[in-house]
C-alpha cells in the first residue's frame, strides 16, 4: 500500500537543487549538524551515540538495510527546507498538485447506480486549495487516514463530480491504494 506522506516527500525531492548526500558518513554529518549533536541523531535513528560517532569518523561505512532506509528518509526529510517550502507554497497558491493513482474507489450514490467498489487508474490535477489542505495536514502530523480523506475529497470533486457539473451528492471512498505518485 502506498504511503501519502512518503509520496509527498518524494514530490519534494523533485525540486531539490543539490543532490542529497549519498554516503552514510555524509548523511550522518548532515544530521548531526541539523540536530546539533550525536545524541539527538542516535535517538532519532534508534542506535547508540557511539555508532553515530563511528559513522562520522568513517570507521563504519555500510549500515544495515533498515538503518540505511531510516537514515536516507530522515536526511531527505530535512534536506533543503527553503526549496521545499517554496515549491509547496507555489503548489498551494498557484499550481496545485497532480495525482496519479491506482486504488479502489467505491461510492455512496442515489439508488439504481453502480456503487460497487472497483480498482481504477486515475490521473488528475487537483486545484491549489486541496494541495494547501494536504500540506497543512501533513505538517500538522495528520494520520494516513486523514490524508487519504483529503485526497478522496479532492478526487471526488474534480474527477467524479467535475466541480459540481455532474453526480451531485456522490461520496467517494478511496481505499486500498496500490500505487500513488504526487507531483507539484
C-alpha positions in Angstrom: 0.0 0.0 0.0 1.3 3.4 -1.0 2.0 6.0 1.8 0.8 9.5 1.1 3.4 11.1 3.4 6.2 9.3 1.6 4.7 10.4 -1.8 4.8 14.0 -0.6 8.4 13.7 0.4 9.3 12.1 -3.0 7.5 15.0 -4.7 9.6 17.4 -2.6 12.7 15.7 -3.8 11.9 16.7 -7.4 12.6 20.3 -6.5 16.0 19.9 -4.8 18.7 22.0 -6.4 21.6 19.9 -5.0 21.8 16.1 -4.6 21.0 14.5 -1.2 24.2 13.1 0.5 24.7 9.5 -0.6 27.3 8.0 1.8 26.4 7.1 5.3 29.2 9.3 6.6 27.9 12.4 4.8 24.3 11.6 5.8 25.3 11.3 9.5 27.3 14.5 9.4 24.3 16.3 7.9 22.0 15.0 10.6 24.5 15.9 13.4 24.6 19.5 12.0 20.8 19.7 11.7 20.1 18.2 15.2 23.1 19.8 16.9 24.6 16.7 18.4 25.2 13.0 18.1 22.9 12.1 21.0 19.8 13.5 19.2 20.8 11.7 16.0 21.2 8.4 17.9 17.8 8.8 19.5 16.2 9.7 16.1 17.7 6.6 14.4 17.4 4.2 17.3 21.1 3.4 17.5 23.9 4.2 20.1 25.7 7.5 20.2 29.0 5.7 19.7 27.7 4.2 16.5 26.9 7.6 15.2 30.4 8.8 16.1 31.9 5.8 14.2 30.0 6.6 11.1 31.1 10.3 11.3 34.8 9.2 11.6 34.4 6.8 8.7 35.1 3.7 10.8 31.7 2.3 9.8 30.7 2.7 6.2 27.8 0.3 5.3 24.7 0.5 7.5 22.2 -2.3 7.8 19.4 -2.2 5.4 16.8 -0.9 7.9 19.2 1.7 9.3 20.2 2.8 5.8 16.5 3.3 4.9 15.8 5.3 8.1 18.9 7.4 7.6 18.0 8.2 4.0 14.4 9.0 4.9 15.5 11.4 7.7 18.1 13.2 5.6 15.7 13.6 2.7 13.0 14.9 5.0 15.4 17.6 6.3 17.2 18.4 3.1 16.8 21.9 1.6 13.8 23.1 3.7 13.6 26.5 2.0 13.5 24.9 -1.5 10.8 22.5 -0.3 8.8 25.4 1.3 9.0 27.5 -1.8 7.7 24.6 -4.0 4.9 23.8 -1.6 3.9 27.4 -1.4 3.7 27.6 -5.2 1.6 24.4 -5.3 -0.7 25.7 -2.6 -1.3 29.0 -4.1 -0.8 28.8 -7.9 -0.1 25.4 -9.5 -2.0 22.8 -7.5 -0.9 19.1 -7.3 -1.1 16.3 -9.8 -2.2 12.9 -8.6 -1.6 9.6 -10.4 -3.1 6.7 -8.5 -4.3 3.1 -8.8 -6.7 2.4 -6.0 -10.1 1.0 -5.1 -12.9 3.6 -5.4 -16.4 3.0 -4.0 -19.3 5.3 -4.0 -22.4 6.3 -1.9 -24.8 7.5 -4.5 -28.5 7.5 -5.5 -30.4 4.2 -5.7 -30.1 2.4 -9.0 -26.4 3.4 -9.6 -23.4 1.1 -9.8 -21.7 1.8 -6.5 -19.7 -1.3 -6.2 -16.1 -0.5 -5.4 -13.5 -1.3 -8.1 -9.9 -0.6 -8.9 -9.3 2.4 -11.1 -6.3 4.2 -12.6 -6.8 7.9 -12.2 -4.5 10.8 -13.3 -6.0 14.0 -12.1 -4.8 17.6 -11.4 -6.1 19.0 -8.1 -6.5 22.7 -7.5 -4.3 24.7 -5.1 -6.8 24.6 -2.2 -6.6 20.8 -2.0 -2.7 21.0 -2.1 -2.8 23.6 0.7 -5.0 21.4 2.8 -2.9 18.3 2.2 0.4 20.1 3.1 -1.1 21.7 6.2 -2.4 18.3 7.4 0.9 16.6 6.7 2.9 19.4 8.5 0.5 19.1 11.5 1.2 15.3 11.7 -2.1 14.0 10.3 -2.6 10.3 10.1 -2.6 8.4 6.8 -6.4 8.1 7.0 -6.8 11.9 7.3 -4.5 12.5 4.3 -6.4 9.8 2.4 -9.7 11.6 3.2 -8.4 14.9 1.8 -7.3 13.2 -1.4 -10.6 11.3 -1.7 -12.5 14.6 -1.4 -10.3 16.2 -4.0 -10.6 13.3 -6.4 -14.3 13.1 -5.8 -14.8 16.8 -6.6 -12.5 17.0 -9.6 -12.7 13.6 -11.3 -16.1 12.2 -10.4 -18.3 15.3 -9.8 -16.4 17.5 -12.3 -16.5 20.6 -10.0 -20.2 20.1 -9.4 -21.3 19.7 -13.0 -22.4 16.1 -12.6 -23.2 13.4 -9.9 -24.2 15.8 -7.1 -24.3 14.1 -3.7 -21.8 11.4 -4.8 -19.5 10.5 -1.8 -16.2 8.8 -2.9 -14.4 6.2 -0.8 -10.7 5.9 -1.6 -9.2 2.7 -0.2 -6.6 0.0 -1.0 -4.1 2.4 -2.6 -1.8 0.2 -4.7 0.2 3.0 -6.4 0.4 6.7 -5.7 2.5 9.4 -7.2 2.2 13.1 -6.4 3.8 15.9 -8.4 3.7 19.7 -8.0 
